Structure formats: C-alpha cells, structure tokens
Amino acid sequence: MRDAGLILATREGRQVRYRIAPEGMQPLVDWLARYRDFWPERLDNLKTLLKEMAQ
C-alpha cells in the first residue's frame, strides 16, 4: 500500500507509524463519482424485476 501511495510510513526508533495518504485515494474517489448516479437506477430496476418475478 505504501508503494501505491495509499499510506505514509514514519519510522520513530523501532516503531513505524502509518497514516492514510488522502491524495492516494483520489483516483478511487474519482472512479466512484462516475458511478454514483449509475448504480441507484440500476438497483431500482433490479428490485422491480425481482418483485415481478416473485409474483
């Protein structure tokens, strides 16, 4: 995850402290934003279809 830029590591003596690198998450946030409007409609369609099949 460090190599992917998702976390940052800081060595303090024998301890290594890790923290999230928010900028490393930006590609994921961008990808999710593209589908934010897509999925609700598709899931509503699936719900309708499943109800029709159950009748």
PQR file with spaces between the fields and no chain letter, atoms N, CA, C, O and H, PARSE charges and radii, in Angstrom:
ATOM       1  N    MET     1       0.822   -1.179    0.000 -0.4000 1.5000
ATOM       2  CA   MET     1       0.000    0.000    0.000 -0.0000 2.0000
ATOM       3  C    MET     1       0.877    1.257    0.000  0.5500 1.7000
ATOM       4  O    MET     1       0.504    2.301   -0.536 -0.5500 1.4000
ATOM       5  N    ARG     2       2.030    1.123    0.608 -0.4000 1.5000
ATOM       6  CA   ARG     2       2.952    2.257    0.607 -0.0000 2.0000
ATOM       7  C    ARG     2       3.413    2.554   -0.814  0.5500 1.7000
ATOM       8  O    ARG     2       3.470    3.716   -1.216 -0.5500 1.4000
ATOM       9  H    ARG     2       2.333    0.275    1.043  0.4000 1.0000
ATOM      10  N    ASP     3       3.744    1.511   -1.579 -0.4000 1.5000
ATOM      11  CA   ASP     3       4.193    1.689   -2.962 -0.0000 2.0000
ATOM      12  C    ASP     3       3.098    2.285   -3.844  0.5500 1.7000
ATOM      13  O    ASP     3       3.394    2.984   -4.813 -0.5500 1.4000
ATOM      14  H    ASP     3       3.698    0.568   -1.252  0.4000 1.0000
ATOM      15  N    ALA     4       1.852    2.014   -3.518 -0.4000 1.5000
ATOM      16  CA   ALA     4       0.728    2.539   -4.299 -0.0000 2.0000
ATOM      17  C    ALA     4       0.382    3.977   -3.907  0.5500 1.7000
ATOM      18  O    ALA     4      -0.461    4.606   -4.546 -0.5500 1.4000
ATOM      19  H    ALA     4       1.611    1.446   -2.731  0.4000 1.0000
ATOM      20  N    GLY     5       1.024    4.496   -2.864 -0.4000 1.5000
ATOM      21  CA   GLY     5       0.758    5.865   -2.436 -0.0000 2.0000
ATOM      22  C    GLY     5      -0.480    6.004   -1.575  0.5500 1.7000
ATOM      23  O    GLY     5      -1.014    7.104   -1.429 -0.5500 1.4000
ATOM      24  H    GLY     5       1.709    3.985   -2.345  0.4000 1.0000
ATOM      25  N    LEU     6      -0.948    4.886   -0.996 -0.4000 1.5000
ATOM      26  CA   LEU     6      -2.154    4.923   -0.177 -0.0000 2.0000
ATOM      27  C    LEU     6      -1.868    5.208    1.296  0.5500 1.7000
ATOM      28  O    LEU     6      -2.732    5.710    2.015 -0.5500 1.4000
ATOM      29  H    LEU     6      -0.514    3.993   -1.115  0.4000 1.0000
ATOM      30  N    ILE     7      -0.653    4.886    1.742 -0.4000 1.5000
ATOM      31  CA   ILE     7      -0.292    5.154    3.130 -0.0000 2.0000
ATOM      32  C    ILE     7       1.110    5.761    3.180  0.5500 1.7000
ATOM      33  O    ILE     7       1.906    5.599    2.255 -0.5500 1.4000
ATOM      34  H    ILE     7       0.049    4.479    1.158  0.4000 1.0000
ATOM      35  N    LEU     8       1.388    6.449    4.257 -0.4000 1.5000
ATOM      36  CA   LEU     8       2.708    7.007    4.516 -0.0000 2.0000
ATOM      37  C    LEU     8       3.243    6.364    5.783  0.5500 1.7000
ATOM      38  O    LEU     8       2.490    6.137    6.729 -0.5500 1.4000
ATOM      39  H    LEU     8       0.741    6.581    5.008  0.4000 1.0000
ATOM      40  N    ALA     9       4.525    6.071    5.809 -0.4000 1.5000
ATOM      41  CA   ALA     9       5.139    5.445    6.974 -0.0000 2.0000
ATOM      42  C    ALA     9       6.219    6.367    7.527  0.5500 1.7000
ATOM      43  O    ALA     9       7.008    6.943    6.777 -0.5500 1.4000
ATOM      44  H    ALA     9       5.137    6.256    5.040  0.4000 1.0000
ATOM      45  N    THR    10       6.240    6.499    8.856 -0.4000 1.5000
ATOM      46  CA   THR    10       7.251    7.299    9.535 -0.0000 2.0000
ATOM      47  C    THR    10       7.888    6.427   10.602  0.5500 1.7000
ATOM      48  O    THR    10       7.208    5.915   11.491 -0.5500 1.4000
ATOM      49  H    THR    10       5.599    6.031    9.465  0.4000 1.0000
ATOM      50  N    ARG    11       9.204    6.262   10.504 -0.4000 1.5000
ATOM      51  CA   ARG    11       9.922    5.447   11.487 -0.0000 2.0000
ATOM      52  C    ARG    11      10.320    6.327   12.657  0.5500 1.7000
ATOM      53  O    ARG    11      10.879    7.409   12.477 -0.5500 1.4000
ATOM      54  H    ARG    11       9.757    6.677    9.781  0.4000 1.0000
ATOM      55  N    GLU    12      10.021    5.844   13.873 -0.4000 1.5000
ATOM      56  CA   GLU    12      10.404    6.516   15.114 -0.0000 2.0000
ATOM      57  C    GLU    12      11.082    5.476   15.989  0.5500 1.7000
ATOM      58  O    GLU    12      10.423    4.762   16.745 -0.5500 1.4000
ATOM      59  H    GLU    12       9.566    4.965   14.019  0.4000 1.0000
ATOM      60  N    GLY    13      12.379    5.396   15.885 -0.4000 1.5000
ATOM      61  CA   GLY    13      13.105    4.355   16.608 -0.0000 2.0000
ATOM      62  C    GLY    13      12.745    2.998   16.045  0.5500 1.7000
ATOM      63  O    GLY    13      12.889    2.761   14.846 -0.5500 1.4000
ATOM      64  H    GLY    13      12.915    5.976   15.271  0.4000 1.0000
ATOM      65  N    ARG    14      12.272    2.094   16.911 -0.4000 1.5000
ATOM      66  CA   ARG    14      11.871    0.763   16.445 -0.0000 2.0000
ATOM      67  C    ARG    14      10.439    0.734   15.946  0.5500 1.7000
ATOM      68  O    ARG    14      10.010   -0.257   15.356 -0.5500 1.4000
ATOM      69  H    ARG    14      12.155    2.286   17.886  0.4000 1.0000
ATOM      70  N    GLN    15       9.705    1.792   16.171 -0.4000 1.5000
ATOM      71  CA   GLN    15       8.298    1.826   15.772 -0.0000 2.0000
ATOM      72  C    GLN    15       8.152    2.467   14.388  0.5500 1.7000
ATOM      73  O    GLN    15       8.887    3.384   14.020 -0.5500 1.4000
ATOM      74  H    GLN    15      10.055    2.597   16.650  0.4000 1.0000
ATOM      75  N    VAL    16       7.192    1.958   13.652 -0.4000 1.5000
ATOM      76  CA   VAL    16       6.827    2.561   12.381 -0.0000 2.0000
ATOM      77  C    VAL    16       5.368    2.975   12.501  0.5500 1.7000
ATOM      78  O    VAL    16       4.500    2.156   12.804 -0.5500 1.4000
ATOM      79  H    VAL    16       6.595    1.213   13.951  0.4000 1.0000
ATOM      80  N    ARG    17       5.114    4.230   12.266 -0.4000 1.5000
ATOM      81  CA   ARG    17       3.748    4.753   12.327 -0.0000 2.0000
ATOM      82  C    ARG    17       3.234    4.925   10.902  0.5500 1.7000
ATOM      83  O    ARG    17       3.907    5.483   10.035 -0.5500 1.4000
ATOM      84  H    ARG    17       5.819    4.895   12.020  0.4000 1.0000
ATOM      85  N    TYR    18       2.020    4.427   10.692 -0.4000 1.5000
ATOM      86  CA   TYR    18       1.405    4.507    9.368 -0.0000 2.0000
ATOM      87  C    TYR    18       0.220    5.454    9.432  0.5500 1.7000
ATOM      88  O    TYR    18      -0.484    5.530   10.438 -0.5500 1.4000
ATOM      89  H    TYR    18       1.474    3.973   11.396  0.4000 1.0000
ATOM      90  N    ARG    19       0.013    6.178    8.332 -0.4000 1.5000
ATOM      91  CA   ARG    19      -1.180    7.010    8.220 -0.0000 2.0000
ATOM      92  C    ARG    19      -1.649    6.996    6.775  0.5500 1.7000
ATOM      93  O    ARG    19      -0.873    6.766    5.848 -0.5500 1.4000
ATOM      94  H    ARG    19       0.585    6.116    7.514  0.4000 1.0000
ATOM      95  N    ILE    20      -2.907    7.243    6.616 -0.4000 1.5000
ATOM      96  CA   ILE    20      -3.507    7.254    5.281 -0.0000 2.0000
ATOM      97  C    ILE    20      -3.015    8.479    4.525  0.5500 1.7000
ATOM      98  O    ILE    20      -2.899    9.567    5.088 -0.5500 1.4000
ATOM      99  H    ILE    20      -3.537    7.430    7.369  0.4000 1.0000
ATOM     100  N    ALA    21      -2.728    8.288    3.249 -0.4000 1.5000
ATOM     101  CA   ALA    21      -2.356    9.400    2.368 -0.0000 2.0000
ATOM     102  C    ALA    21      -3.590    9.745    1.536  0.5500 1.7000
ATOM     103  O    ALA    21      -3.844    9.094    0.523 -0.5500 1.4000
ATOM     104  H    ALA    21      -2.822    7.404    2.791  0.4000 1.0000
ATOM     105  N    PRO    22      -4.357   10.750    1.942 -0.5600 1.5000
ATOM     106  CA   PRO    22      -5.625   11.051    1.262  0.2800 2.0000
ATOM     107  C    PRO    22      -5.469   11.263   -0.238  0.5500 1.7000
ATOM     108  O    PRO    22      -6.331   10.850   -1.013 -0.5500 1.4000
ATOM     109  N    GLU    23      -4.371   11.908   -0.657 -0.4000 1.5000
ATOM     110  CA   GLU    23      -4.188   12.146   -2.089 -0.0000 2.0000
ATOM     111  C    GLU    23      -4.045   10.842   -2.872  0.5500 1.7000
ATOM     112  O    GLU    23      -4.334   10.812   -4.068 -0.5500 1.4000
ATOM     113  H    GLU    23      -3.671   12.244   -0.027  0.4000 1.0000
ATOM     114  N    GLY    24      -3.612    9.781   -2.228 -0.4000 1.5000
ATOM     115  CA   GLY    24      -3.506    8.480   -2.882 -0.0000 2.0000
ATOM     116  C    GLY    24      -4.862    7.857   -3.162  0.5500 1.7000
ATOM     117  O    GLY    24      -4.985    6.982   -4.019 -0.5500 1.4000
ATOM     118  H    GLY    24      -3.377    9.805   -1.256  0.4000 1.0000
ATOM     119  N    MET    25      -5.879    8.307   -2.441 -0.4000 1.5000
ATOM     120  CA   MET    25      -7.235    7.787   -2.620 -0.0000 2.0000
ATOM     121  C    MET    25      -8.001    8.503   -3.729  0.5500 1.7000
ATOM     122  O    MET    25      -9.080    8.053   -4.114 -0.5500 1.4000
ATOM     123  H    MET    25      -5.779    9.018   -1.744  0.4000 1.0000
ATOM     124  N    GLN    26      -7.468    9.605   -4.249 -0.4000 1.5000
ATOM     125  CA   GLN    26      -8.189   10.420   -5.222 -0.0000 2.0000
ATOM     126  C    GLN    26      -8.612    9.645   -6.472  0.5500 1.7000
ATOM     127  O    GLN    26      -9.740    9.832   -6.929 -0.5500 1.4000
ATOM     128  H    GLN    26      -6.591    9.971   -3.937  0.4000 1.0000
ATOM     129  N    PRO    27      -7.766    8.787   -7.048 -0.5600 1.5000
ATOM     130  CA   PRO    27      -8.243    8.017   -8.205  0.2800 2.0000
ATOM     131  C    PRO    27      -9.473    7.161   -7.889  0.5500 1.7000
ATOM     132  O    PRO    27     -10.369    7.034   -8.724 -0.5500 1.4000
ATOM     133  N    LEU    28      -9.521    6.577   -6.696 -0.4000 1.5000
ATOM     134  CA   LEU    28     -10.682    5.788   -6.296 -0.0000 2.0000
ATOM     135  C    LEU    28     -11.910    6.670   -6.132  0.5500 1.7000
ATOM     136  O    LEU    28     -13.004    6.306   -6.563 -0.5500 1.4000
ATOM     137  H    LEU    28      -8.794    6.679   -6.018  0.4000 1.0000
ATOM     138  N    VAL    29     -11.733    7.815   -5.518 -0.4000 1.5000
ATOM     139  CA   VAL    29     -12.846    8.757   -5.337 -0.0000 2.0000
ATOM     140  C    VAL    29     -13.387    9.192   -6.698  0.5500 1.7000
ATOM     141  O    VAL    29     -14.601    9.264   -6.889 -0.5500 1.4000
ATOM     142  H    VAL    29     -10.845    8.111   -5.168  0.4000 1.0000
ATOM     143  N    ASP    30     -12.496    9.481   -7.638 -0.4000 1.5000
ATOM     144  CA   ASP    30     -12.916    9.882   -8.984 -0.0000 2.0000
ATOM     145  C    ASP    30     -13.695    8.767   -9.673  0.5500 1.7000
ATOM     146  O    ASP    30     -14.714    9.023  -10.314 -0.5500 1.4000
ATOM     147  H    ASP    30     -11.509    9.423   -7.483  0.4000 1.0000
ATOM     148  N    TRP    31     -13.215    7.530   -9.542 -0.4000 1.5000
ATOM     149  CA   TRP    31     -13.869    6.385  -10.177 -0.0000 2.0000
ATOM     150  C    TRP    31     -15.269    6.178   -9.583  0.5500 1.7000
ATOM     151  O    TRP    31     -16.232    5.958  -10.317 -0.5500 1.4000
ATOM     152  H    TRP    31     -12.387    7.322   -9.022  0.4000 1.0000
ATOM     153  N    LEU    32     -15.371    6.249   -8.275 -0.4000 1.5000
ATOM     154  CA   LEU    32     -16.668    6.079   -7.615 -0.0000 2.0000
ATOM     155  C    LEU    32     -17.649    7.176   -8.007  0.5500 1.7000
ATOM     156  O    LEU    32     -18.844    6.918   -8.153 -0.5500 1.4000
ATOM     157  H    LEU    32     -14.588    6.428   -7.680  0.4000 1.0000
ATOM     158  N    ALA    33     -17.156    8.391   -8.178 -0.4000 1.5000
ATOM     159  CA   ALA    33     -18.029    9.511   -8.536 -0.0000 2.0000
ATOM     160  C    ALA    33     -18.700    9.271   -9.882  0.5500 1.7000
ATOM     161  O    ALA    33     -19.848    9.667  -10.084 -0.5500 1.4000
ATOM     162  H    ALA    33     -16.185    8.601   -8.060  0.4000 1.0000
ATOM     163  N    ARG    34     -17.986    8.622  -10.808 -0.4000 1.5000
ATOM     164  CA   ARG    34     -18.575    8.344  -12.118 -0.0000 2.0000
ATOM     165  C    ARG    34     -19.773    7.423  -12.019  0.5500 1.7000
ATOM     166  O    ARG    34     -20.693    7.522  -12.831 -0.5500 1.4000
ATOM     167  H    ARG    34     -17.053    8.301  -10.644  0.4000 1.0000
ATOM     168  N    TYR    35     -19.783    6.535  -11.046 -0.4000 1.5000
ATOM     169  CA   TYR    35     -20.845    5.541  -10.927 -0.0000 2.0000
ATOM     170  C    TYR    35     -21.898    5.907   -9.883  0.5500 1.7000
ATOM     171  O    TYR    35     -22.861    5.165   -9.693 -0.5500 1.4000
ATOM     172  H    TYR    35     -19.036    6.455  -10.386  0.4000 1.0000
ATOM     173  N    ARG    36     -21.727    7.026   -9.216 -0.4000 1.5000
ATOM     174  CA   ARG    36     -22.655    7.430   -8.154 -0.0000 2.0000
ATOM     175  C    ARG    36     -24.084    7.544   -8.674  0.5500 1.7000
ATOM     176  O    ARG    36     -25.023    7.143   -7.985 -0.5500 1.4000
ATOM     177  H    ARG    36     -20.945    7.628   -9.370  0.4000 1.0000
ATOM     178  N    ASP    37     -24.262    8.079   -9.868 -0.4000 1.5000
ATOM     179  CA   ASP    37     -25.596    8.225  -10.447 -0.0000 2.0000
ATOM     180  C    ASP    37     -26.046    6.961  -11.176  0.5500 1.7000
ATOM     181  O    ASP    37     -27.245    6.729  -11.331 -0.5500 1.4000
ATOM     182  H    ASP    37     -23.500    8.404  -10.427  0.4000 1.0000
ATOM     183  N    PHE    38     -25.114    6.160  -11.614 -0.4000 1.5000
ATOM     184  CA   PHE    38     -25.409    4.967  -12.404 -0.0000 2.0000
ATOM     185  C    PHE    38     -26.082    3.868  -11.580  0.5500 1.7000
ATOM     186  O    PHE    38     -27.102    3.319  -11.997 -0.5500 1.4000
ATOM     187  H    PHE    38     -24.140    6.349  -11.488  0.4000 1.0000
ATOM     188  N    TRP    39     -25.524    3.548  -10.425 -0.4000 1.5000
ATOM     189  CA   TRP    39     -25.975    2.387   -9.668 -0.0000 2.0000
ATOM     190  C    TRP    39     -27.357    2.492   -9.051  0.5500 1.7000
ATOM     191  O    TRP    39     -28.086    1.501   -9.092 -0.5500 1.4000
ATOM     192  H    TRP    39     -24.695    3.994  -10.087  0.4000 1.0000
ATOM     193  N    PRO    40     -27.771    3.608   -8.485 -0.5600 1.5000
ATOM     194  CA   PRO    40     -29.117    3.639   -7.880  0.2800 2.0000
ATOM     195  C    PRO    40     -30.220    3.273   -8.877  0.5500 1.7000
ATOM     196  O    PRO    40     -31.132    2.518   -8.538 -0.5500 1.4000
ATOM     197  N    GLU    41     -30.145    3.797  -10.091 -0.4000 1.5000
ATOM     198  CA   GLU    41     -31.167    3.469  -11.091 -0.0000 2.0000
ATOM     199  C    GLU    41     -31.124    1.984  -11.439  0.5500 1.7000
ATOM     200  O    GLU    41     -32.170    1.348  -11.567 -0.5500 1.4000
ATOM     201  H    GLU    41     -29.404    4.411  -10.366  0.4000 1.0000
ATOM     202  N    ARG    42     -29.948    1.442  -11.589 -0.4000 1.5000
ATOM     203  CA   ARG    42     -29.813    0.020  -11.929 -0.0000 2.0000
ATOM     204  C    ARG    42     -30.347   -0.864  -10.810  0.5500 1.7000
ATOM     205  O    ARG    42     -31.002   -1.873  -11.070 -0.5500 1.4000
ATOM     206  H    ARG    42     -29.099    1.959  -11.484  0.4000 1.0000
ATOM     207  N    LEU    43     -30.068   -0.489   -9.575 -0.4000 1.5000
ATOM     208  CA   LEU    43     -30.558   -1.288   -8.448 -0.0000 2.0000
ATOM     209  C    LEU    43     -32.074   -1.190   -8.325  0.5500 1.7000
ATOM     210  O    LEU    43     -32.730   -2.169   -7.971 -0.5500 1.4000
ATOM     211  H    LEU    43     -29.536    0.331   -9.364  0.4000 1.0000
ATOM     212  N    ASP    44     -32.636   -0.022   -8.613 -0.4000 1.5000
ATOM     213  CA   ASP    44     -34.098    0.107   -8.618 -0.0000 2.0000
ATOM     214  C    ASP    44     -34.707   -0.796   -9.692  0.5500 1.7000
ATOM     215  O    ASP    44     -35.729   -1.441   -9.456 -0.5500 1.4000
ATOM     216  H    ASP    44     -32.103    0.774   -8.901  0.4000 1.0000
ATOM     217  N    ASN    45     -34.086   -0.843  -10.860 -0.4000 1.5000
ATOM     218  CA   ASN    45     -34.565   -1.718  -11.939 -0.0000 2.0000
ATOM     219  C    ASN    45     -34.493   -3.186  -11.527  0.5500 1.7000
ATOM     220  O    ASN    45     -35.401   -3.965  -11.817 -0.5500 1.4000
ATOM     221  H    ASN    45     -33.255   -0.320  -11.051  0.4000 1.0000
ATOM     222  N    LEU    46     -33.415   -3.552  -10.856 -0.4000 1.5000
ATOM     223  CA   LEU    46     -33.267   -4.931  -10.389 -0.0000 2.0000
ATOM     224  C    LEU    46     -34.329   -5.255   -9.353  0.5500 1.7000
ATOM     225  O    LEU    46     -34.912   -6.338   -9.383 -0.5500 1.4000
ATOM     226  H    LEU    46     -32.678   -2.919  -10.621  0.4000 1.0000
ATOM     227  N    LYS    47     -34.585   -4.334   -8.440 -0.4000 1.5000
ATOM     228  CA   LYS    47     -35.611   -4.550   -7.416 -0.0000 2.0000
ATOM     229  C    LYS    47     -36.990   -4.761   -8.061  0.5500 1.7000
ATOM     230  O    LYS    47     -37.746   -5.643   -7.652 -0.5500 1.4000
ATOM     231  H    LYS    47     -34.111   -3.454   -8.416  0.4000 1.0000
ATOM     232  N    THR    48     -37.300   -3.954   -9.056 -0.4000 1.5000
ATOM     233  CA   THR    48     -38.571   -4.085   -9.762 -0.0000 2.0000
ATOM     234  C    THR    48     -38.659   -5.429  -10.448  0.5500 1.7000
ATOM     235  O    THR    48     -39.689   -6.099  -10.371 -0.5500 1.4000
ATOM     236  H    THR    48     -36.687   -3.238   -9.388  0.4000 1.0000
ATOM     237  N    LEU    49     -37.603   -5.830  -11.113 -0.4000 1.5000
ATOM     238  CA   LEU    49     -37.575   -7.117  -11.821 -0.0000 2.0000
ATOM     239  C    LEU    49     -37.766   -8.271  -10.836  0.5500 1.7000
ATOM     240  O    LEU    49     -38.531   -9.195  -11.112 -0.5500 1.4000
ATOM     241  H    LEU    49     -36.766   -5.286  -11.176  0.4000 1.0000
ATOM     242  N    LEU    50     -37.093   -8.230   -9.718 -0.4000 1.5000
ATOM     243  CA   LEU    50     -37.217   -9.312   -8.719 -0.0000 2.0000
ATOM     244  C    LEU    50     -38.621   -9.379   -8.154  0.5500 1.7000
ATOM     245  O    LEU    50     -39.133  -10.471   -7.906 -0.5500 1.4000
ATOM     246  H    LEU    50     -36.472   -7.479   -9.494  0.4000 1.0000
ATOM     247  N    LYS    51     -39.256   -8.234   -7.945 -0.4000 1.5000
ATOM     248  CA   LYS    51     -40.644   -8.229   -7.465 -0.0000 2.0000
ATOM     249  C    LYS    51     -41.570   -8.846   -8.500  0.5500 1.7000
ATOM     250  O    LYS    51     -42.468   -9.613   -8.152 -0.5500 1.4000
ATOM     251  H    LYS    51     -38.841   -7.347   -8.147  0.4000 1.0000
ATOM     252  N    GLU    52     -41.360   -8.517   -9.771 -0.4000 1.5000
ATOM     253  CA   GLU    52     -42.182   -9.067  -10.845 -0.0000 2.0000
ATOM     254  C    GLU    52     -41.992  -10.587  -10.961  0.5500 1.7000
ATOM     255  O    GLU    52     -42.949  -11.320  -11.209 -0.5500 1.4000
ATOM     256  H    GLU    52     -40.630   -7.894  -10.054  0.4000 1.0000
ATOM     257  N    MET    53     -40.785  -11.036  -10.785 -0.4000 1.5000
ATOM     258  CA   MET    53     -40.503  -12.477  -10.871 -0.0000 2.0000
ATOM     259  C    MET    53     -41.133  -13.239   -9.707  0.5500 1.7000
ATOM     260  O    MET    53     -41.479  -14.411   -9.859 -0.5500 1.4000
ATOM     261  H    MET    53     -40.007  -10.440  -10.584  0.4000 1.0000
ATOM     262  N    ALA    54     -41.286  -12.601   -8.557 -0.4000 1.5000
ATOM     263  CA   ALA    54     -41.820  -13.244   -7.369 -0.0000 2.0000
ATOM     264  C    ALA    54     -43.347  -13.405   -7.472  0.5500 1.7000
ATOM     265  O    ALA    54     -43.932  -14.217   -6.754 -0.5500 1.4000
ATOM     266  H    ALA    54     -41.004  -11.649   -8.434  0.4000 1.0000
ATOM     267  N    GLN    55     -43.985  -12.643   -8.350 -0.4000 1.5000
ATOM     268  CA   GLN    55     -45.452  -12.685   -8.444 -0.0000 2.0000
ATOM     269  C    GLN    55     -45.922  -13.826   -9.268  0.5500 1.7000
ATOM     270  O    GLN    55     -47.127  -14.003   -9.445 -0.5500 1.4000
ATOM     271  H    GLN    55     -43.510  -11.984   -8.933  0.4000 1.0000
